Amino acid sequence: MRNPLPNPLPDAMPLRDALRGLRHAVRRGGETLLDVMPLNQLPPPATHLAGAVIREMGVLAKGVGEVASDFARIALGGGDAPHSAPLKLTARLGAEDEFAQGIYAALRLVLQRLDAPSVYVSETAARMAYLSLLPDQRQGQDADIAAALSLSLVEAKVLRGASAQDAAHVPGRAIENVAIFAVMLWLQSNRHEAEDEAALASATDLALVIAAEADAAIVSRDSPKLSALYAEFAAHV
């Protein structure tokens, strides 16, 4: 007997990531071209030709961005928009998709606040990081779980492609670690739905203040130190 049910839908998350990766590559290509080509020093014919190429790259990047956004929201079920309810820190099995989507949206907002919106965020890597937690890492205080998740997110490379210009906005050029620290700090905050975005902005500002300590703890994979930082500062968000 034939199975009357349709074939299972493809996993939406890696497809969204693939589109975002294409968008990121196109945008980075245009930025690289601008960096290496001094248009104001070229003769007029070359300037006009180079300008046309760069404009075409911009149109392509915009088109890819629109396709990625529309396809993600309509065909694949979202992933770019923040959740309507506040995302809470949890390490329970079965919450990996909710976590990954929330982390993606939050990191995008943090990167915008850090003036580095072009850094690539991998939703799939966030899900893998969540799933990689060991059973004992899913237990304990929120600060301990946040520390384990932070290190797992860094190891999974949830953030990629930060340029020197992006990194310059954060002390020590540690933009990836500071962005992750800010989001995990925010997840531990006691906030209402209406305060979600304001709390994320506050967590970002606080992460910048203690950027050196947070980055050092992540780089050295010092989970107890990272946990202590979360326990100390989460209440201030």
Salt bridges, closest charged atoms under 4 A:
ASP11 OD2 - ARG127 NH2 2.50
ASP17 OD1 - ARG20 NH1 3.47
GLU31 OE1 - ARG28 NH1 2.67
GLU66 OE2 - LYS62 NZ 2.38
ASP70 OD1 - ARG73 NH2 3.31
ASP80 OD1 - ARG20 NH2 2.92
ASP97 OD1 - ARG127 NH1 3.11
GLU98 OE1 - ARG92 NH2 3.67
ASP115 OD2 - HIS169 NE2 3.56
GLU123 OE2 - ARG16 NH2 2.48
GLU123 OE1 - ARG20 NH1 2.73
GLU155 OE1 - ARG221 NH2 3.54
ASP166 OD2 - ARG28 NH2 2.66
ASP196 OD1 - ARG191 NE 2.36
ASP205 OD2 - ARG113 NH2 2.90
GLU213 OE1 - LYS225 NZ 3.83
